[in-house]
Amino acid sequence: MNKGLLQKLSTWTLLLTMVVIILGAYTRLTDAGLGCPDWPGCYGFLKVPMTEARIAQAEMAFPERPLEPFKAWNEMIHRYFAGTLGLMIAAIFFISWFGRIQTPRLLPTVLAVLVIFQAALGAWTVTLSLLPIVVMAHLMGGFTLLCLLGLYWLQLRPEYQARLEPQLARLKPLAIATTVVVALQIALGGWTAANYAALACIELPICEPGWASRLALGEAFSLHLGYDDYEFGVMSQDARQTIHAFHRIGAGITLLVTGLFSWLLWQKAASPLMKKLALALAAILLLQFVLGVLNVVLHLPLLNAVAHNFVGANLLLCMVVILYQLKHCTREQEKA
């Protein structure tokens, strides 16, 4: 088995991960997270029951949740794609360890462990009836898979590694801080979505007048364990507004920090590759900000909200790729 085949497999796996992230966002935003109340099948079947006999059997098994075919298919299509992704990552793992070519093994191993944990989170999302901390962790797990696959894709292609640029090594601390800010903002966005707080504030720039006097920090950031069902949320309106307001404030901080970093990277970079990455980061950041504003102004249109989720994943991926390149610059400088 040659390295070229593994490179192609990594490309298709990376693209499939993007599709799974989009499908996951679409499933969540169409309230289809419990479209199938069991896991890994749907009402006890491998696919959505369609015949009258199977529908009757399904609704007898889950009388508290009547079958809604649209939501059930959304959920199962997402599971089919996610399952295929798991098999592809398993193939990467086995090829890297048992193939007859020398390839990186650490990342494939981490990916294999992560995708198993991600599958467990998917199961817990259903069995724990959309427990917010699990829903948020499932989203972050998907984004982490995307970033690690991006790094693996680069590891297989040394020709895409940045050349020595000693002056860029000084940007590494800011790059790490920016990546942390972006990750925290994404987690806060996941917490907002998991608690159905996306429409808790529908005015700009922060929330409705008097929002600061209605902050409910204790409730907003509590795990709220012990409920039988978390679908459509269990928090009060004040708590949801608190989450949403913090997400808006975090968006402003992310815009400033990431914008500053992309500008400094553009200013200091000498190679076309690093300048392109700086421009890509700025473009993705601006697009994400515009999509976030449109979510508020247009009251969370479905396609816009899905795009906001997907672009957020790519913003994190872009920062991770830049960090990888900066680390390479630093390593090469130390060798020199």
N, C-alpha and C positions, 0 to 999 in steps of 0.2 A: 504494500500500500504506500503510495507516494505522498509527499507533503502537500502537493497541489490539491489532492482530493480532500485532505483535512482542512485546507484553506477554504475550499468551496463549502464544506460542511459548516464551518464556523460562520461563513457569510449567511447561509440560509438559516442557521440557528439564530443569528442576530436579528435577521429580518422577521422571523417567526415570533421572536420575543416581542418585537414592536407590535405585531398583529395581536398577540395575546393581551398586551397592555391596553390596546384600543378596545378589544372585545370586553375586557374586564371593566373598563370605564363605562362602556355602553350598557353592560349588564347591570352595573350599580345604579346608573343614572335612569334606567328604565324600571327601577325598583324590582329587578328580577333576581336579586341575590338569593331569595328563597323561592324562586320559580320551581325548583325541585327541592322538596323538604328533606331529602335524604342524600346520601353520598356513598359511592361515586355515581350511582345510577339516578334514575328519576322515577319516583313513586314505585320503586322496586323493579324497574325495567332498565335495560341498557340504553334505550332511547325513549323519547317522550311518548307515552301511550296515546294512540290515535283511534283505535277501534272502540266501539261502544262497550264491549265486554271489558277491555283493558282499562278504559276510563272509569267504569263502574268499580272495578277492582282497586284502582288507584285511590279513588275517593273514599272507598270503604276503609282502606288502610290508613289514610290521612284525612279523616273527616273534618279536622280543624282547618285544613287548607285545601279548598277545592282547586282542581287543576285549571290553570290559565295557560293555554297552549303557547301563546306569544312569549310570555315570561319564561316558561319552561324551556322552549327552544333556545331563547337567548342564553340561558344558563348552561344548557347542554352543549351548545356550539362552542361556548367558551371552554368548557371542560374538555371537549374533543381536541381543540387546538392546544390547550395546556398539556394534555396528555401526550400529544405528538411532540411538543417541545421537550417534555421530560425524556422521551425516548431518544431524541436527537442529542441531548446533553449526555445521556447514558452512553451513546455511541462515541461521543468525543472522549469521554472518560476511559472507555475500554480501549480505544485506539491509542490514546496517549500512553497508556500503561502497558498494553500488550501488543501494540503494533511494532513493526520492524523499522521504525523511524525514530530519530531523536527529536522529541518535541517537549515543550514545557508540561510538567505534570501537576504542579501545585494548583494552578487555576482550575484545570479540569476537575481535580478532586474537590476543591471548594465549591465549584458549580454543582457537582453531583450531590454534595451534602445539602447545599442550599435549595436545590430543586425538590429534594425529598421533604425538607422542612416547609417549603412553599406549598407542597401538596397537602401536608398536614394542616397548614393554616387555611387552605381552601376547604378542607373537611370541617375544621372547627368553625369557620365562618357560617356554615350551614347548621351544624349540630348545636352551636351556641347561639343560634338565631340572631346573627349579625351583631355580636358583641363588638362595640366600637374599637376597642384596643386590638382585637384580632383583625378586624376589617382594615384598620390603619396599617398593621404589621404586614398584612397580605399585600397591600399596595406597595409598601416600602420594599418588601421582598422582591416583587416584580421589577421595580426600578433598579434594585441592586443586581439582579440577574442581568439586566440590560447593560449596566456599567461594567460588570465583570466580563461579560461576553465581548464587549467593546475592547477591553484590555487584552483579552485572549486573541482577538482578531489582530490587534497590533503586534502582539508577541510573535505571531506566525509570519509577520511581514516586516522584517527588520528594515526594509527599504523605506518605510514610512516613519522611521525614528528621526527626530530632529537632530541636526548637527550641533556641534559644540557652539554654545553661545554663553560664555561666562557671565555676561551682564544680566542674563535672565535668571540666574540662580538666586539673585536678591529678591525676586518676586515669589519665590516658593512659599515663604510664610504667609503672604497675602493670598496666594492661591489656595492654601490649605484652609485659611479662615473663610474665604469665599465659598469653598466647597461645603464647609460646615454650615454656613448661613443658608445656602441653597437647600441642603438636605433638611435642615430644621424647618424651613419654610414649606417644603414639600410635605413633611410629616404633619405640620400644622394644617395644611390643606387637606390631607387625608383625614385628620381628626374632624375638620369642618364637615367634610362629606359624610363621614361615618356617623356623625351625630345630626345629620339632616339640617345643618345650619347654613347651607349655601345661600338661602334666601332670607336669612334672619335679618339682614340689613339690605335695604334696596335703595339707599340714598348714598350719594358721594359727598365728601371723600372717605369718611370713616363709617358712619351709621346714621340712624335717625337722631334728631336733636335730643340732647339729654342722655346720650348713651353712656357717657362716663359715670353718671350718677347711678346707673343701673347695672354696673359691673357685678358679676357673680362668679368670682374666680374659683372659689371652693367647689361649686357645683360644676362649673365649666370644665375643669380639669380633673374631675373625679372619675374613677373607672366605672362607677355605677354597677357594681357586680350584683348578681342575685335576681335579676329580672328573667322572666320566662321568654320574653320576646322583645327585641330591640328594634324591630322594623318600624320605620318612621320616627324613631327617636324616643327617648324617655326624659330628656332634659326640659326645663322650663324655657320660655321664650327669652328671658333675661340671660340665662346661661348660654343659649345659642347665639344671642347677640354678642356676648362676651367673646366667644370663640371666633366669631366672624370678624369682630373688630380687631382682635389680635392678628388674625390672618391678613387683614388689610394693612395694619401697621408693619407686619413682617414683610409684606410685599414692597412697601416703601423702602425698608432697610435693605432688602435684597436687591432692589433696583439700584440703589446708591452704591452699595458695596461691589456688586458684580459689574456695574457700569464703570466704576473707577478702575477695577482690575482689568477689564477689557481694554480700556483706554491706555493704561500704563503698559500693558502687554504690546499693544499696537505701537506705542511710542518707542519701546526699547528693543523690540524684535528686529532682527536683521534678515532672517530667512523668510522666503515666501510662505513656507508651511506655517510658521508661528503667526505671521501676520494674517493668514487666512483663518486660523483658529480664533484669533482675536476678533476678527470681523464676524465669524460665525457665531461666537458667543454673544456679541452685541446684537446681532440680528435675532437670535433666538430669544434673548432677554426682552427685546422690544416687542416681539410678537407675543410673548407670554403676557406681558403687561397689558397689551391691547386686548387680548382675549379675556383677561381678567376683568377689565373695565366693561367689555361687552357683556360678560356674564351678569354684571350688575344692571347695566342699562336696559338690556333685553330680557331680564329676569330668567336667566339660566336656560337659554335655548339648547336643545340636546346636542346638536353637532358642535356647537361652540364649546360646550362644557367638555365634551369628549376630546376636542382638540386642545383645550387648556390642560387637561390631564396628560396628553401625549407630548405636548411641547415641554411641559415641566420635566418629564422623564428625559427628554433630549437635552434640556438645559443642564441637568445633573451629569448626563453622559459627556457632554462637551467639557465640563469642568474636570471630570475624571481623566479624560484624554489629555487635557492641557497639563494636569498634574503629572501624568505619566511622562509627557514630553519634557517637562521641567526637571523631573527626577533624572531622566536620561541625560539632560544637559549637565546637571550637577555631578552625576557619576562620571561622565566623560571628563569633566573639569578636574575631578579628583585624580583620575588616572593620569591625566596630563601632568 
